[in-house]
């Protein structure tokens, strides 16, 4: 691209910053806004939280497609992981313990007997240093987020240096790149916990979901995986698109146990790739027939946790001013499997050796469905 082309691409994207509030410890938090590819993403230093993601519908009208909270105080005190980076270990570890290289590791427990999303003060409740990056020639724009997780934080071993990059573009896509390195052996499973609602309001029961997965992980009463089972002939078969509300109230023991969907899907190895050789493969496709918005998720991860917002109970008010209720948003968390540190040999390993570099990437690609066909008139 020549110099004039670079200038044109940079004019099409932007990064801005404004105050968002002060944390309880007095630190000022800013909200950064990225704009590129027809999308707008907002993020803050607290938890690396994505507070908004505006996407146009089939008529070109933008709306926020992720659930958020009105104030920083809400995010500090009442946030059920809306928009957060989750780690050091996304999802659940049974009984808050595992054995690593012969050493018993005890973690902070924050969901009954289990550890969820890294403990009571996981990555989604920590400060992240944010640095805007220069707009790229392809029209993309990025934020670099960094933090150090000290040895023993929430019980996890080793000093872990973490970098996460949010990139908008090229085109209508949001990419997340994770990188981490530790000074001793540890476990790592990083993900993002956005509650999507492609309509921008109401619930997601009419959203249609595709998951390219022939197997999933059934769970016990505390939502810890029992193993791996086929999805065939169950309400967990999303190999063909199905509406979220179509089977969520079926009397299946797993749906009753989790109050809906809150399970890990084991992604098929032969699913479509985003581009040859990049390691990114289709993890999910979500579409809203009413607005026409659709989202494809591609990831390097072997699993995806589909959570249907079962524990939203109306006690929180969202950034839209409406009470957040069950099914108002859904999560599609690309990840390694829950409780993998206790399932070595059965699940893909989440062990990170000293000096080894952890890398993972997820791309959210947005588009629009074609307009619904006009109803045909009857005979003249």
C-alpha positions as CSV (number, residue, x, y, z in Angstrom):
1,X,0.0,0.0,0.0
2,X,1.3,3.5,-0.9
3,X,1.6,6.4,1.6
4,X,-1.8,7.8,0.6
5,X,-3.4,4.4,1.1
6,X,-1.9,4.1,4.6
7,X,-3.3,7.6,5.5
8,X,-6.8,6.6,4.2
9,X,-6.8,3.4,6.3
10,X,-5.7,5.2,9.4
11,X,-8.5,7.8,9.0
12,X,-11.0,5.0,8.9
13,X,-10.1,3.8,12.4
14,X,-9.6,5.5,15.7
15,X,-8.7,5.1,19.4
16,X,-10.0,7.5,22.1
17,X,-9.9,7.6,25.9
18,X,-12.1,9.1,28.6
19,X,-12.5,8.8,32.4
20,X,-14.8,6.0,33.6
21,X,-14.5,6.3,37.3
22,X,-12.3,5.6,40.3
23,X,-11.8,2.2,42.0
24,X,-12.3,1.8,45.7
25,X,-8.5,2.0,46.1
26,X,-8.5,5.4,44.4
27,X,-7.0,4.4,41.0
28,X,-8.6,6.2,38.1
29,X,-10.1,4.0,35.4
30,X,-10.4,5.0,31.7
31,X,-12.7,3.7,29.0
32,X,-10.9,3.2,25.7
33,X,-12.9,3.2,22.5
34,X,-11.7,1.4,19.3
35,X,-13.5,2.1,16.0
36,X,-12.7,0.2,12.8
37,X,-14.4,-2.0,10.2
38,X,-17.8,-0.5,11.1
39,X,-17.5,-1.8,14.7
40,X,-16.9,0.1,17.9
41,X,-15.5,-1.6,21.0
42,X,-15.0,-0.1,24.5
43,X,-12.8,-1.5,27.2
44,X,-11.5,-0.5,30.7
45,X,-8.5,-1.2,32.8
46,X,-10.5,-2.9,35.5
47,X,-10.7,-6.6,34.5
48,X,-9.9,-5.7,30.9
49,X,-13.7,-5.5,30.7
50,X,-15.3,-4.9,27.3
51,X,-18.1,-2.5,28.3
52,X,-19.7,-2.3,24.9
53,X,-19.4,-3.7,21.3
54,X,-21.5,-1.8,18.7
55,X,-22.3,-3.7,15.6
56,X,-24.6,-2.7,12.7
57,X,-27.7,-4.7,11.8
58,X,-28.9,-5.5,8.3
59,X,-30.2,-1.9,7.9
60,X,-26.9,-0.5,9.0
61,X,-28.2,0.6,12.4
62,X,-25.6,0.0,15.2
63,X,-26.5,-1.5,18.6
64,X,-24.5,-2.7,21.6
65,X,-24.4,-6.6,21.4
66,X,-22.8,-7.3,24.8
67,X,-24.3,-6.9,28.2
68,X,-22.7,-4.3,30.5
69,X,-23.2,-2.5,33.8
70,X,-23.8,1.2,34.3
71,X,-20.9,2.2,36.6
72,X,-17.4,1.1,37.7
73,X,-18.8,0.5,41.2
74,X,-21.2,-2.0,39.7
75,X,-18.3,-3.8,38.0
76,X,-16.2,-3.8,41.2
77,X,-19.0,-5.0,43.5
78,X,-21.6,-6.9,41.5
79,X,-20.3,-8.2,38.2
80,X,-21.1,-11.8,37.3
81,X,-18.1,-11.7,34.9
82,X,-19.7,-9.5,32.2
83,X,-17.1,-8.7,29.6
84,X,-14.1,-9.8,31.6
85,X,-10.8,-11.5,30.8
86,X,-11.0,-14.8,32.8
87,X,-8.0,-16.5,34.2
88,X,-5.6,-17.6,35.5
89,X,-7.9,-20.6,34.9
90,X,-11.1,-20.0,33.0
91,X,-14.0,-22.2,34.2
92,X,-14.0,-24.6,37.1
93,X,-11.4,-26.6,39.0
94,X,-13.0,-29.3,41.3
95,X,-12.5,-28.8,45.0
96,X,-10.1,-25.9,44.4
97,X,-7.1,-28.3,44.1
98,X,-4.9,-30.3,41.7
99,X,-1.5,-31.9,41.7
100,X,1.2,-30.5,39.5
101,X,4.5,-32.3,39.0
102,X,3.8,-34.2,42.3
103,X,3.0,-31.1,44.3
104,X,-0.4,-30.5,45.8
105,X,-1.8,-27.1,44.8
106,X,-4.5,-25.5,46.9
107,X,-6.5,-22.6,45.3
108,X,-8.9,-20.0,46.6
109,X,-12.4,-21.4,46.4
110,X,-15.2,-19.1,45.3
111,X,-18.0,-21.3,44.1
112,X,-18.8,-23.6,46.9
113,X,-16.0,-26.2,47.1
114,X,-14.8,-25.3,43.6
115,X,-12.6,-22.6,42.1
116,X,-14.3,-20.6,39.3
117,X,-12.6,-18.3,36.8
118,X,-9.4,-18.0,38.8
119,X,-10.8,-17.5,42.2
120,X,-12.5,-14.6,44.1
121,X,-10.1,-12.1,42.6
122,X,-9.4,-13.7,39.2
123,X,-8.2,-11.7,36.2
124,X,-11.6,-10.2,35.7
125,X,-11.3,-8.3,39.1
126,X,-7.7,-7.1,38.6
127,X,-6.0,-4.0,37.1
128,X,-4.8,-4.3,33.5
129,X,-2.3,-1.7,32.0
130,X,-3.8,-0.7,28.6
131,X,-1.7,0.8,25.8
132,X,-3.3,1.8,22.5
133,X,-1.3,0.7,19.4
134,X,-0.8,2.7,16.2
135,X,-3.4,2.0,13.6
136,X,-2.3,-0.6,11.0
137,X,-2.2,-0.1,7.3
138,X,-5.0,-2.7,6.8
139,X,-7.4,-0.5,8.8
140,X,-7.2,-2.4,12.0
141,X,-6.7,-0.9,15.4
142,X,-5.6,-2.5,18.7
143,X,-5.2,-2.2,22.4
144,X,-2.5,-4.1,24.3
145,X,-3.4,-5.1,27.9
146,X,-0.8,-6.3,30.3
147,X,-0.5,-7.5,33.9
148,X,1.7,-9.7,36.1
149,X,0.0,-12.4,38.2
150,X,2.3,-12.9,41.1
151,X,3.4,-16.3,42.4
152,X,0.7,-17.6,44.7
153,X,-2.1,-15.3,43.4
154,X,-5.3,-17.1,44.3
155,X,-3.1,-20.1,45.0
156,X,-1.7,-20.6,41.5
157,X,2.1,-21.3,41.3
158,X,4.6,-19.1,39.5
159,X,4.9,-15.4,38.4
160,X,2.9,-15.2,35.2
161,X,3.4,-12.4,32.8
162,X,0.3,-12.0,30.6
163,X,-0.5,-9.9,27.5
164,X,-3.9,-9.7,25.8
165,X,-4.5,-7.8,22.6
166,X,-7.9,-6.6,21.4
167,X,-8.0,-5.8,17.6
168,X,-10.8,-4.5,15.5
169,X,-10.5,-5.1,11.8
170,X,-9.6,-5.6,9.1
171,X,-13.2,-5.8,8.2
172,X,-16.0,-6.4,10.7
173,X,-14.1,-8.6,13.2
174,X,-12.9,-8.5,16.8
175,X,-9.8,-10.5,17.5
176,X,-8.4,-11.4,20.9
177,X,-4.8,-12.7,21.2
178,X,-3.5,-14.1,24.5
179,X,0.1,-14.7,25.5
180,X,1.6,-15.7,28.8
181,X,4.9,-16.9,30.2
182,X,5.7,-18.2,33.7
183,X,8.9,-18.6,35.7
184,X,7.8,-22.1,37.0
185,X,5.4,-24.7,36.0
186,X,1.8,-23.7,36.3
187,X,-1.6,-24.2,34.6
188,X,-3.2,-21.6,32.3
189,X,-6.6,-21.4,30.6
190,X,-7.5,-17.9,29.4
191,X,-10.8,-16.8,27.9
192,X,-13.3,-13.9,27.6
193,X,-16.6,-13.8,29.3
194,X,-18.9,-11.7,27.1
195,X,-22.6,-12.0,27.3
196,X,-23.8,-11.6,23.7
197,X,-27.2,-10.5,22.6
198,X,-27.2,-9.8,18.8
199,X,-30.6,-8.1,18.9
200,X,-29.2,-5.6,21.4
201,X,-32.2,-5.9,23.7
202,X,-34.7,-8.4,25.0
203,X,-33.7,-12.1,25.3
204,X,-31.7,-14.5,23.1
205,X,-34.2,-17.4,23.0
206,X,-34.8,-16.8,19.3
207,X,-31.1,-16.6,18.4
208,X,-29.9,-19.6,16.4
209,X,-26.7,-21.4,17.4
210,X,-24.4,-23.7,15.6
211,X,-21.7,-25.6,17.5
212,X,-19.4,-27.9,15.3
213,X,-19.1,-30.5,18.1
214,X,-20.1,-34.1,18.2
215,X,-19.4,-34.4,21.9
216,X,-19.8,-32.4,25.1
217,X,-19.0,-32.7,28.8
218,X,-21.9,-33.7,31.1
219,X,-21.5,-32.3,34.6
220,X,-22.2,-33.2,38.2
221,X,-24.3,-31.3,40.7
222,X,-21.5,-28.6,41.1
223,X,-21.1,-28.3,37.3
224,X,-17.7,-30.2,37.2
225,X,-17.3,-32.4,34.1
226,X,-18.1,-36.1,34.5
227,X,-16.3,-37.0,31.2
228,X,-17.2,-36.7,27.5
229,X,-20.4,-37.9,25.9
230,X,-22.0,-37.7,22.4
231,X,-24.5,-35.0,21.6
232,X,-26.5,-37.1,19.2
233,X,-30.2,-37.5,20.2
234,X,-29.9,-34.9,23.0
235,X,-30.7,-31.2,23.4
236,X,-27.0,-30.6,23.2
237,X,-26.8,-31.3,19.5
238,X,-26.2,-28.0,17.8
239,X,-24.4,-29.4,14.7
240,X,-27.3,-27.9,12.8
241,X,-28.4,-24.4,13.8
242,X,-31.2,-24.4,16.4
243,X,-32.9,-21.7,18.4
244,X,-31.7,-21.4,22.0
245,X,-35.2,-21.6,23.3
246,X,-36.2,-24.6,21.2
247,X,-35.0,-27.2,23.7
248,X,-33.7,-25.3,26.8
249,X,-36.8,-26.4,28.8
250,X,-36.6,-30.0,27.8
251,X,-36.6,-32.4,30.8
252,X,-33.1,-33.6,30.2
253,X,-31.2,-34.2,33.4
254,X,-28.2,-32.1,32.3
255,X,-30.4,-29.1,31.5
256,X,-32.2,-29.4,34.8
257,X,-28.9,-29.7,36.7
258,X,-27.4,-26.6,35.1
259,X,-30.7,-24.6,34.9
260,X,-30.1,-24.5,31.2
261,X,-26.9,-24.7,29.2
262,X,-23.6,-24.3,31.1
263,X,-21.4,-27.0,29.5
264,X,-18.2,-27.4,27.5
265,X,-18.5,-28.6,23.9
266,X,-15.6,-30.7,22.5
267,X,-15.0,-29.1,19.1
268,X,-14.6,-31.5,16.2
269,X,-11.1,-31.5,14.6
270,X,-12.3,-31.2,11.1
271,X,-14.3,-28.0,11.5
272,X,-13.8,-25.2,9.0
273,X,-10.7,-23.0,9.2
274,X,-10.7,-19.2,9.0
275,X,-7.6,-19.2,6.8
276,X,-5.2,-21.9,5.8
277,X,-2.4,-22.5,8.3
278,X,-3.5,-20.0,11.0
279,X,-4.8,-22.6,13.5
280,X,-8.1,-20.7,13.8
281,X,-11.1,-23.0,13.3
282,X,-14.9,-22.5,13.6
283,X,-16.0,-22.7,17.2
284,X,-19.6,-21.3,17.0
285,X,-22.0,-19.4,14.7
286,X,-24.7,-17.3,16.3
287,X,-27.4,-15.5,14.4
288,X,-30.4,-13.3,15.2
289,X,-33.1,-13.5,12.5
290,X,-34.8,-10.3,13.7
291,X,-31.9,-7.9,13.4
292,X,-30.1,-9.9,10.8
293,X,-26.8,-9.8,12.8
294,X,-24.7,-12.9,12.8
295,X,-21.4,-13.8,14.4
296,X,-18.9,-16.5,13.6
297,X,-16.3,-17.4,16.3
298,X,-13.0,-18.9,15.2
299,X,-10.4,-20.1,17.7
300,X,-7.3,-22.1,18.3
301,X,-8.9,-23.6,21.4
302,X,-10.3,-27.2,21.6
303,X,-13.5,-26.3,23.4
304,X,-16.2,-23.8,23.9
305,X,-18.4,-23.2,27.0
306,X,-21.9,-22.3,26.0
307,X,-23.6,-20.6,29.0
308,X,-27.2,-19.4,28.5
309,X,-27.2,-16.8,31.3
310,X,-29.0,-19.1,33.7
311,X,-28.1,-17.2,36.9
312,X,-29.1,-13.7,35.8
313,X,-32.0,-13.1,38.1
314,X,-33.1,-9.5,37.6
315,X,-31.2,-8.2,40.6
316,X,-28.7,-6.3,38.3
317,X,-29.5,-3.4,36.1
318,X,-27.6,-3.4,32.8
319,X,-26.1,-0.4,31.0
320,X,-29.2,-0.2,28.9
321,X,-31.3,0.6,32.1
322,X,-33.2,-2.7,32.0
323,X,-33.0,-5.5,34.6
324,X,-30.8,-8.4,33.5
325,X,-32.8,-11.6,33.5
326,X,-32.2,-15.3,32.6
327,X,-31.5,-15.6,28.9
328,X,-30.9,-11.9,28.2
329,X,-27.4,-12.8,27.0
330,X,-25.3,-15.9,26.3
331,X,-21.6,-16.7,26.6
332,X,-19.5,-18.6,24.1
333,X,-16.2,-18.9,25.9
334,X,-13.4,-20.5,23.8
335,X,-11.2,-22.5,26.1
336,X,-9.5,-25.7,27.2
337,X,-11.8,-27.9,29.2
338,X,-13.0,-27.4,32.8
339,X,-11.1,-29.2,35.5
340,X,-8.3,-30.3,33.0
341,X,-5.6,-30.0,35.7
342,X,-7.3,-33.0,37.4
343,X,-7.9,-34.9,34.1
344,X,-4.4,-35.2,32.7
345,X,-4.4,-37.8,29.9
346,X,-8.2,-37.6,29.5
347,X,-8.5,-33.8,28.6
348,X,-6.1,-31.6,26.7
349,X,-3.4,-30.5,29.0
350,X,-3.3,-26.9,30.4
351,X,0.2,-27.3,32.0
352,X,2.6,-24.5,31.1
353,X,6.2,-25.3,31.7
354,X,8.7,-22.7,33.1
355,X,9.8,-20.4,30.2
356,X,7.2,-21.8,27.8
357,X,5.0,-19.3,26.0
358,X,1.3,-19.8,26.0
359,X,-0.5,-18.5,23.0
360,X,-4.2,-18.5,22.1
361,X,-6.4,-16.6,19.6
362,X,-10.1,-16.1,19.1
363,X,-11.8,-14.1,16.3
364,X,-15.4,-12.9,16.3
365,X,-16.4,-12.2,12.7
366,X,-19.7,-10.2,12.2
367,X,-22.0,-10.1,9.3
368,X,-25.6,-9.9,8.3
369,X,-28.2,-12.4,7.2
370,X,-30.1,-11.7,3.9
371,X,-33.5,-10.2,4.4
372,X,-36.3,-12.6,5.0
373,X,-38.3,-13.3,1.8
374,X,-41.5,-11.5,1.3
375,X,-44.6,-13.7,2.0
376,X,-46.1,-14.9,-1.2
377,X,-49.7,-13.8,-1.9
378,X,-52.5,-16.3,-2.5
379,X,-54.0,-17.0,-5.9
380,X,-55.7,-14.1,-7.7
